[in-house]
Amino acid sequence: MTKILLIGKSARLHCIAETLNRSPQPKKLYTLFPGNNPVMRDLSDILEIGHPEDIRHAMEFAQRVQPDFAIIGPEEPLAQGIVDALLTLDIPCIGPSYKLARIESSKAFCRKLLEKYRIFLLECNARFGDPEIMNALPLLDTDFIAVCDALLRGTLHLLPITFRREAVVCKYVVPKGYPLNPLKNMPITFRDMPAPDEHRKLYYGGVDARPDGLYLTGSRTLACVGIDKTLAGAERIAEDVAQRVSGIVYHRRDIGTENLVNKRITHLRTLLLNA
């Protein structure tokens, strides 16, 4: 039985938990999450409500459940040294130490490092990216617990990792005013939302389940994912999922469209030419 501690606050953690639960290995998931996320409660053996930046709470919860390893989602607790703290309890972590997390948490440190070694990188993630992880894990065929175990043992290069060859588009539904002044404590509902399947996913993030329904917490609310043989097909599915969410929320309709993809490609080519 593998016991896994999950620490996070967004739809990324839902995606990670779903993928872990696809593993045929016996497992128990213990989750620290801010708010009563109904799907995380269903996917977890224990859902502890708390903020991932509260290192003391995270350590107390970890001591209580005694996991075999932990997966840390957000940047903030990593930048505060949560991995270093959990290692004092002999709990290995999927996530960087305080010093290694600086490549993402400190722009000055990252810039100096890249200049020193003459490295041209467009984006530095020291953890599972959000929403990048939602574009990858739904297609993962390999046992995710085996992948995590190989990461921790330093034997990832020995594990064959395979993905389904399909396109994925992820569109985030967020509260009005996000990110500077997001609405909170407002209800959201769904209009004839089909059940998730291999082509459409709905990952719950900043939602709080109350007796009368779901409410916004102020964070990114729902990650709407479309999967198809073509990028255009995946975009249409993701857009359909996003449009079925009702409330004082919005999403970017251009994500995954041919026009935006071509703009991004042109931008990347310009950066490479000027590097």
Phi, psi and chi 1 to 4 in degrees:
 res  aa     phi    psi   chi1   chi2   chi3   chi4
   1 MET       -  120.5  178.1   72.0   67.8      -
   2 THR   -96.3  124.5  -58.5      -      -      -
   3 LYS  -103.9  124.9  -61.7 -168.0  -64.9 -178.4
   4 ILE  -124.0  129.6  -54.4  167.8      -      -
   5 LEU   -95.8  125.6  171.7   62.6      -      -
   6 LEU  -112.2  129.8  -58.3  177.5      -      -
   7 ILE  -127.3  119.9  -62.9  176.7      -      -
   8 GLY  -173.1 -172.0      -      -      -      -
   9 LYS  -153.4    9.6   59.7 -179.3 -179.3  179.9
  10 SER  -134.8 -179.1   71.2      -      -      -
  11 ALA   -62.7  -20.7      -      -      -      -
  12 ARG   -53.6  -42.4  163.7  179.0   45.1 -154.2
  13 LEU   -68.5  -35.1 -150.0   66.0      -      -
  14 HIS   -59.9  -45.9  177.4 -179.3      -      -
  15 CYS   -61.7  -43.4 -178.1      -      -      -
  16 ILE   -63.5  -45.6  -70.7  171.3      -      -
  17 ALA   -63.6  -41.8      -      -      -      -
  18 GLU   -59.6  -43.2  177.2 -167.8   72.5      -
  19 THR   -69.4  -39.2  -49.2      -      -      -
  20 LEU   -61.3  -39.5  -70.4  168.2      -      -
  21 ASN   -70.9  -17.0  -87.2  -44.9      -      -
  22 ARG   -74.1  -16.4  -68.9 -153.5  -49.4  -98.0
  23 SER   -64.8  139.2  168.5      -      -      -
  24 PRO   -74.9  -10.2   27.1  -34.5      -      -
  25 GLN   -72.7  143.7  -61.8 -172.3   46.9      -
  26 PRO   -62.2  136.0  -17.2   29.4      -      -
  27 LYS  -154.3  158.4   87.3  -75.6  -67.9  179.6
  28 LYS  -130.7  135.2  -73.1 -175.2  179.1  -66.9
  29 LEU  -111.2  128.4  -57.1 -175.3      -      -
  30 TYR  -119.0  118.9  -54.4  104.3      -      -
  31 THR  -118.3  132.5  -58.6      -      -      -
  32 LEU  -106.7  117.0 -178.5   66.7      -      -
  33 PHE  -148.0  138.6 -162.5   94.9      -      -
  34 PRO   -82.6  107.7   29.3  -32.0      -      -
  35 GLY   110.7  159.1      -      -      -      -
  36 ASN   -87.5   76.6 -174.8   21.9      -      -
  37 ASN   -76.3  113.8 -175.7  -50.2      -      -
  38 PRO   -65.4  -35.0   24.7  -33.9      -      -
  39 VAL   -73.6  -40.3  178.1      -      -      -
  40 MET   -63.6  -33.2  -70.2  -53.4  -57.2      -
  41 ARG   -65.7  -40.4 -174.3  171.9  -67.0  -79.0
  42 ASP   -67.9  -37.1  -70.4  -16.9      -      -
  43 LEU   -80.3  -18.8  -68.2  174.5      -      -
  44 SER  -102.3  148.7  -54.7      -      -      -
  45 ASP   -74.6  -35.3  -68.7   88.0      -      -
  46 ILE  -137.4  128.4  -64.1  177.1      -      -
  47 LEU  -109.4  113.6  175.0   65.2      -      -
  48 GLU  -100.0  121.6  178.8   88.0   -6.6      -
  49 ILE   -82.8  119.8  -64.4  177.9      -      -
  50 GLY  -178.1  162.0      -      -      -      -
  51 HIS   -86.3  135.4  -70.3  -81.6      -      -
  52 PRO   -63.1  -21.6   18.6  -29.1      -      -
  53 GLU   -78.0   -9.1  -64.8   87.1   -5.6      -
  54 ASP   -85.1   87.2 -172.2  -17.4      -      -
  55 ILE   -61.5  -39.8  -52.6  -60.4      -      -
  56 ARG   -61.9  -43.8 -178.7  175.9  -64.3 -178.4
  57 HIS   -63.3  -42.8 -171.6  175.3      -      -
  58 ALA   -60.9  -41.7      -      -      -      -
  59 MET   -68.3  -39.2  -68.9 -174.4   70.4      -
  60 GLU   -63.5  -43.0 -175.6  -84.1  -34.3      -
  61 PHE   -64.4  -42.1 -176.6   46.6      -      -
  62 ALA   -62.8  -42.4      -      -      -      -
  63 GLN   -62.8  -33.1  -74.0  177.7  -54.0      -
  64 ARG   -71.8  -40.6 -161.2 -174.6  -29.1  144.5
  65 VAL   -97.4  -16.8  -59.7      -      -      -
  66 GLN    52.2   63.4  -66.9  -69.0  -55.4      -
  67 PRO   -74.8  160.0   31.7  -37.4      -      -
  68 ASP   -76.6  -31.6  -65.1  -64.5      -      -
  69 PHE  -161.3  167.9   66.3   88.8      -      -
  70 ALA  -125.2  149.6      -      -      -      -
  71 ILE  -118.0  122.0  -60.7  177.6      -      -
  72 ILE  -104.7  125.1  -43.0  -61.3      -      -
  73 GLY   -88.1  -61.0      -      -      -      -
  74 PRO   -78.2  159.8  -10.2   25.2      -      -
  75 GLU   -69.5  -38.8  174.8 -171.8   -9.9      -
  76 GLU   -59.6  -51.3  -65.6   84.5   -1.5      -
  77 PRO   -65.5  -30.3   19.9  -30.7      -      -
  78 LEU   -64.9  -42.3  -67.4  169.4      -      -
  79 ALA   -66.5  -23.4      -      -      -      -
  80 GLN   -87.8   -7.3  -66.3  173.7   12.9      -
  81 GLY    93.5   29.4      -      -      -      -
  82 ILE   -64.0  -33.5 -167.8  171.5      -      -
  83 VAL   -64.8  -45.0  167.3      -      -      -
  84 ASP   -58.7  -40.1  -53.0   73.5      -      -
  85 ALA   -65.5  -44.4      -      -      -      -
  86 LEU   -68.6  -31.0  -69.1  172.3      -      -
  87 LEU   -65.6  -27.3  -74.0  175.3      -      -
  88 THR   -66.6  -18.7   67.3      -      -      -
  89 LEU   -97.5   10.1  -57.2  177.4      -      -
  90 ASP    62.0   36.6  -65.0  -39.1      -      -
  91 ILE  -109.1  107.5  -60.5  172.4      -      -
  92 PRO   -67.8  152.7   23.3  -30.6      -      -
  93 CYS  -131.4  143.1  -62.2      -      -      -
  94 ILE   -87.3   98.6  -55.6  -67.8      -      -
  95 GLY   152.7  152.8      -      -      -      -
  96 PRO   -82.3  156.0   31.0  -35.6      -      -
  97 SER   -67.9  173.8   66.3      -      -      -
  98 TYR   -55.0  -46.6  168.6   77.9      -      -
  99 LYS   -65.9  -43.6  -72.3 -174.7  176.5  179.9
 100 LEU   -71.3  -29.2  -65.5  176.8      -      -
 101 ALA   -67.1  -16.0      -      -      -      -
 102 ARG   -64.5  -20.7  -71.7 -175.0  -62.2  164.0
 103 ILE   -62.9  -21.7 -164.0  169.5      -      -
 104 GLU  -108.3  -37.4 -176.5  174.6    1.0      -
 105 SER   -80.6  -21.3   62.6      -      -      -
 106 SER  -120.9  106.9  170.8      -      -      -
 107 LYS   -63.3  -36.4  -71.0 -176.7  171.4   58.8
 108 ALA   -64.7  -44.4      -      -      -      -
 109 PHE   -62.6  -45.1  173.0   80.1      -      -
 110 CYS   -61.5  -44.6  179.9      -      -      -
 111 ARG   -61.8  -44.5 -170.0  179.4  -57.0  111.3
 112 LYS   -63.5  -40.6  -71.5  179.0 -178.5  178.7
 113 LEU   -64.9  -45.2 -172.6   67.4      -      -
 114 LEU   -66.1  -38.6  -60.7 -176.8      -      -
 115 GLU   -68.5  -38.3  -70.4  174.4   -6.1      -
 116 LYS   -61.6  -42.1  178.3  178.7  178.7 -179.7
 117 TYR  -103.1   10.7  -66.8  101.0      -      -
 118 ARG    53.0   48.3  -59.8  176.4 -178.3  -87.6
 119 ILE  -103.2  132.4  -60.1  172.0      -      -
 120 PHE  -106.8  104.0  177.6   70.7      -      -
 121 LEU  -119.3  138.3  -66.6  175.7      -      -
 122 LEU   -83.4  -27.6  -61.6  174.3      -      -
 123 GLU  -154.7  135.3  178.3 -176.4    2.8      -
 124 CYS  -116.0  110.0  -68.5      -      -      -
 125 ASN  -110.9  126.9  -91.5   -6.3      -      -
 126 ALA   -97.2   11.0      -      -      -      -
 127 ARG  -152.3 -178.5   62.7 -157.2  155.4   80.6
 128 PHE   -65.9  119.3  -70.0  135.2      -      -
 129 GLY   -70.6  155.5      -      -      -      -
 130 ASP  -131.5  108.1 -176.6   -7.8      -      -
 131 PRO  -100.4   11.2   36.2  -37.1      -      -
 132 GLU   -53.8  -37.5  -68.7   88.3  -13.5      -
 133 ILE   -63.2  -29.8 -161.3   70.7      -      -
 134 MET   -73.6  -15.0  -85.7   81.8   87.7      -
 135 ASN   -88.8  -11.8  -69.5   91.3      -      -
 136 ALA  -112.5  -52.2      -      -      -      -
 137 LEU   -62.9  -33.8  -72.7 -173.2      -      -
 138 PRO   -60.8  -21.1  -27.1   37.2      -      -
 139 LEU   -97.8   -2.9  -57.9 -177.3      -      -
 140 LEU   -72.0  122.8  179.2   66.6      -      -
 141 ASP   -90.8  -30.9  -74.6  -31.1      -      -
 142 THR   -70.3  146.1  -52.0      -      -      -
 143 ASP   -57.4  117.7  179.8   -9.4      -      -
 144 PHE   -67.7  -33.1 -169.5   34.9      -      -
 145 ILE   -64.6  -37.8  -67.1 -179.5      -      -
 146 ALA   -64.7  -37.0      -      -      -      -
 147 VAL   -64.1  -45.4  172.6      -      -      -
 148 CYS   -62.1  -43.1  -67.6      -      -      -
 149 ASP   -60.8  -41.9 -176.8   67.5      -      -
 150 ALA   -66.2  -38.0      -      -      -      -
 151 LEU   -59.0  -45.5  -82.0  168.8      -      -
 152 LEU   -70.2  -32.2  -65.4  169.0      -      -
 153 ARG   -86.3  -10.2  -65.8  176.5 -175.9  -86.1
 154 GLY    75.0   26.8      -      -      -      -
 155 THR  -119.4   24.4   57.9      -      -      -
 156 LEU   -59.2  -31.8 -171.3   61.2      -      -
 157 HIS   -67.5  -13.9   61.6  -67.6      -      -
 158 LEU   -95.1   -6.7  -59.5  177.3      -      -
 159 LEU  -101.1  118.6  179.6   67.6      -      -
 160 PRO   -67.1  124.1  -16.0   29.9      -      -
 161 ILE  -116.6  126.8  -61.7  178.0      -      -
 162 THR  -126.7  148.8   59.6      -      -      -
 163 PHE  -128.6  150.4  -66.9   85.6      -      -
 164 ARG   -66.5  140.2  -68.2 -179.8    4.7 -125.5
 165 ARG   -89.6   81.2  -64.9 -177.6   62.6   84.1
 166 GLU  -139.5  166.3  -67.3 -173.5  -88.5      -
 167 ALA   -93.8  146.9      -      -      -      -
 168 VAL  -133.0  136.5 -176.0      -      -      -
 169 VAL  -128.0  133.6  169.8      -      -      -
 170 CYS  -120.7  125.0  177.2      -      -      -
 171 LYS  -120.5  126.2  -58.2 -167.0  179.8 -161.6
 172 TYR   -91.1  129.1 -111.6  118.6      -      -
 173 VAL   -91.2  127.6  172.0      -      -      -
 174 VAL  -131.0  159.9  -59.0      -      -      -
 175 PRO   -67.3  150.4  -15.2   28.2      -      -
 176 LYS   -57.1  136.1 -176.3  178.0  179.5 -179.9
 177 GLY    92.1   -9.2      -      -      -      -
 178 TYR   -67.5  138.5  179.1   89.4      -      -
 179 PRO   -97.2  -12.7   34.6  -36.1      -      -
 180 LEU   -75.3  -42.7  -61.8  178.0      -      -
 181 ASN  -142.0   66.5 -171.9   29.4      -      -
 182 PRO   -73.7  144.8   29.0  -36.1      -      -
 183 LEU   -67.3  145.9  -76.3  177.1      -      -
 184 LYS  -131.2  159.8  -59.4  178.2 -178.4  179.3
 185 ASN    60.4   28.3  -60.3  -48.5      -      -
 186 MET  -107.9  144.9  -60.8  -60.9  -68.3      -
 187 PRO   -76.3  151.9   27.6  -34.5      -      -
 188 ILE  -130.8  148.0   56.0  168.4      -      -
 189 THR  -136.9  174.0   57.6      -      -      -
 190 PHE  -121.6  143.2  -56.5  124.2      -      -
 191 ARG  -104.6  102.9  -62.3 -169.7  -55.9  -87.3
 192 ASP    50.6   48.9  -58.6  -40.9      -      -
 193 MET   -75.8  119.2 -177.1   70.7   75.6      -
 194 PRO   -65.0  154.6  -17.1   30.2      -      -
 195 ALA   -65.9  143.5      -      -      -      -
 196 PRO   -59.1  145.2  -23.0   33.8      -      -
 197 ASP  -146.9 -163.1   56.1   29.9      -      -
 198 GLU   -71.6   -9.9   62.9  178.4    2.8      -
 199 HIS  -109.1  -19.8  -64.6  -66.0      -      -
 200 ARG  -137.8  136.1   60.8  176.3   64.8 -135.3
 201 LYS  -130.7  148.5  -55.2  -75.5 -174.4 -177.9
 202 LEU  -133.3  104.7 -176.2   64.2      -      -
 203 TYR   -98.0  127.1  -65.8  116.7      -      -
 204 TYR   -85.4  129.9  -75.9   48.2      -      -
 205 GLY  -116.7 -104.5      -      -      -      -
 206 GLY   -80.4   69.1      -      -      -      -
 207 VAL  -127.5  148.7  -61.9      -      -      -
 208 ASP  -126.6  120.5 -173.9   43.1      -      -
 209 ALA   -84.2  124.2      -      -      -      -
 210 ARG  -122.0  169.1  -57.8  176.4 -173.4  175.1
 211 PRO   -54.7  -29.2  -28.2   35.8      -      -
 212 ASP  -103.9   13.1   59.8  -19.5      -      -
 213 GLY   135.8 -164.7      -      -      -      -
 214 LEU   -96.0  142.2  -66.2  177.1      -      -
 215 TYR  -131.0  150.9  -75.8   78.9      -      -
 216 LEU   -71.5  141.7  -59.0  170.6      -      -
 217 THR  -103.5  -10.8   66.9      -      -      -
 218 GLY   107.5  -20.7      -      -      -      -
 219 SER   -85.8  175.6  -62.6      -      -      -
 220 ARG   -56.1  132.1  -71.6 -177.2  -68.5  178.4
 221 THR   -90.1  -57.6  -52.0      -      -      -
 222 LEU  -140.8  134.5  -61.8  158.9      -      -
 223 ALA   -99.9  116.3      -      -      -      -
 224 CYS  -101.0  116.9  -54.0      -      -      -
 225 VAL  -117.5  132.0  174.5      -      -      -
 226 GLY  -116.1  139.2      -      -      -      -
 227 ILE  -129.8  129.6  -56.0  167.5      -      -
 228 ASP  -158.9  171.7 -166.5   65.1      -      -
 229 LYS   -68.4  -26.0  -64.8  -63.6 -177.9 -177.8
 230 THR  -121.5  155.8   67.1      -      -      -
 231 LEU   -64.5  -39.9 -175.8   63.1      -      -
 232 ALA   -62.1  -40.3      -      -      -      -
 233 GLY   -66.6  -41.9      -      -      -      -
 234 ALA   -63.5  -38.9      -      -      -      -
 235 GLU   -64.6  -41.0 -172.0  -84.1  -32.3      -
 236 ARG   -64.2  -39.7  -76.8 -166.1  -63.8  -90.5
 237 ILE   -67.6  -46.1  -64.9  169.8      -      -
 238 ALA   -61.0  -41.0      -      -      -      -
 239 GLU   -65.3  -39.5 -179.6   63.7   23.2      -
 240 ASP   -62.7  -42.7  178.1   71.3      -      -
 241 VAL   -62.1  -46.8  174.0      -      -      -
 242 ALA   -62.3  -37.5      -      -      -      -
 243 GLN   -73.6  -10.5  -69.5 -161.9   22.7      -
 244 ARG   -88.8    1.0  -66.3  175.8 -174.1  -90.9
 245 VAL   -92.9  126.0 -179.7      -      -      -
 246 SER  -111.8  139.3  -62.8      -      -      -
 247 GLY   151.9 -175.4      -      -      -      -
 248 ILE   -86.8   72.1  -51.2  177.7      -      -
 249 VAL  -137.4  169.5  -65.2      -      -      -
 250 TYR  -151.1  166.5   73.0   96.2      -      -
 251 HIS  -148.9  158.5   69.8  -80.0      -      -
 252 ARG   -81.8  115.0  -75.5 -174.3   55.0 -176.4
 253 ARG   -77.0  -14.4  -61.7 -169.5  176.7 -165.2
 254 ASP   -84.7  -12.8   62.5  -28.0      -      -
 255 ILE   -59.5  128.0  -64.6  -65.2      -      -
 256 GLY    84.3   -4.3      -      -      -      -
 257 THR   -77.1  157.0   60.8      -      -      -
 258 GLU   -59.6  -38.8 -177.0  177.8    1.9      -
 259 ASN   -62.9  -46.9 -177.3   51.2      -      -
 260 LEU   -69.4  -40.1 -177.7   61.9      -      -
 261 VAL   -59.7  -43.6  170.0      -      -      -
 262 ASN   -64.2  -37.5  -72.4  -24.5      -      -
 263 LYS   -63.0  -42.0  -74.9 -178.0  178.8  179.2
 264 ARG   -66.3  -40.1  -65.6  -75.2  170.6   83.3
 265 ILE   -62.7  -44.6  -69.2  172.2      -      -
 266 THR   -61.6  -41.8  -59.5      -      -      -
 267 HIS   -62.6  -44.4  178.7   62.1      -      -
 268 LEU   -63.4  -41.1  -71.0  175.7      -      -
 269 ARG   -63.0  -38.4  -74.8  173.4  175.7  166.7
 270 THR   -64.0  -43.7  -58.1      -      -      -
 271 LEU   -61.9  -42.2  -70.3  175.2      -      -
 272 LEU   -66.2  -39.4  -68.4  169.9      -      -
 273 LEU   -66.1  -30.9  -72.2  172.8      -      -
 274 ASN   -93.1    0.6  -65.2  -29.3      -      -
 275 ALA   -71.8      -      -      -      -      -
